[in-house]
Amino acid sequence: MALWHLILASPRRLPMFPTEKHQRAAVRALATVAPDRLALFGLVREHGHVALAASTRRRRYLKGSLVRALSSVAAEPVQITFCERIEDPKHLRSLVPYFINQSSRHKVNGHPALWSGSCIHELLRTRVLPDLRLLVEDLLSDLKSTVLEVVGLPGQLIQPASDEEIRTLGATRLVMAAAAALAVGPVLVGRGAPAMLVRRAAAQLGREAGIARDELSWALEVPARVLSGLLRNPVVAVVAEAVRRRLNLEEAVARAAGAIVPARPRRRQ
């Protein structure tokens, strides 16, 4: 099975993914269409890059599926303007910084480690979507140790935030991190499965961290009876861990930018 580098753009050269909502929806669309075929991806406002695995025969079908799925959530129609074969591991390795630094290359405000259109979140385990696992992790075994350095952060793995750290950061930060870690929102609307999973994850992590129920209800914008329902069925461990990692990634970016970040609470022995 070959690897292919696709470039996406709008026929009218207008922004396809101009908002955070568009970015997150586009990532979910990619994961729905090709969860087991994606090697890398990097989406910015006006265009995107996708590396996927497919036979020459299968490639045409996947290209059509990607275009339809992304066009359904984009602000403009999406088309594939370029396709080349990724020749070898060296070629693939050269694409890693290119893909995950797309927002910086195109001078988009915000740190590249927090850009929602980047696959860096899958590589750092700060986002989780059903069945999505990037093939690049199998093809480049030493990748994890260098990903943070590529975006200018200290080259240590992002650890899950502790209960003490979550309690310090508070309910609002927790809800926002849960939405980012599940590529939902950023505004939680309705009772669809993705939004409800965000609410459940935030509610349960908040309870574990000792955040008051009233504060959780306020941050989630739900009444006490709904909060009680959110606390009944536990979320799977991989979701909870992604939210915890997302919070610590945000703190790592803040420290790198010179922001005043509270000292990390000492873990209980």
TAKAQUI-V608134 format. One record per backbone hydrogen bond with DSSP energy under -1.0 kcal/mol. CO is the residue of the C=O (numbers start at 1). NH is the residue of the N-H. If there is no record, write none. Layout:
# TAKAQUI-V608134
[[CO;NH] [CO;NH]]
This chain:
# TAKAQUI-V608134
[[2;54] [3;86] [4;52] [5;84] [6;50] [7;81] [8;48] [9;79] [10;13] [16;75] [19;23] [20;24] [21;25] [22;26] [23;27] [24;28] [25;29] [26;30] [27;31] [28;32] [29;33] [30;34] [34;37] [34;38] [35;133] [37;53] [38;135] [40;51] [41;119] [42;49] [45;16] [45;17] [47;44] [48;8] [49;42] [50;6] [51;39] [51;40] [52;4] [55;59] [58;62] [59;63] [60;64] [61;65] [62;66] [63;67] [64;68] [65;69] [66;70] [67;71] [68;72] [70;73] [70;74] [79;9] [82;7] [84;5] [88;92] [89;93] [90;94] [95;99] [96;100] [97;101] [99;102] [101;105] [102;106] [103;108] [104;107] [111;114] [115;118] [117;43] [119;123] [120;124] [121;126] [121;127] [129;132] [134;137] [135;138] [135;139] [136;140] [140;143] [143;146] [143;147] [146;150] [148;153] [149;152] [154;156] [162;166] [163;167] [164;168] [165;169] [166;170] [170;174] [171;175] [172;176] [173;177] [174;178] [175;179] [176;180] [177;181] [179;184] [180;183] [181;128] [192;196] [193;197] [194;198] [195;199] [196;200] [197;201] [198;202] [199;203] [200;204] [201;205] [202;206] [203;207] [204;208] [205;209] [206;211] [207;210] [212;216] [213;217] [214;218] [215;219] [216;220] [217;221] [217;222] [223;227] [224;228] [225;229] [226;230] [227;231] [229;232] [236;240] [237;241] [238;242] [239;243] [240;244] [241;245] [242;246] [243;247] [244;248] [245;249] [246;250] [247;251] [248;252] [249;253] [250;254] [251;255] [252;256] [253;257] [254;259] [255;258]]
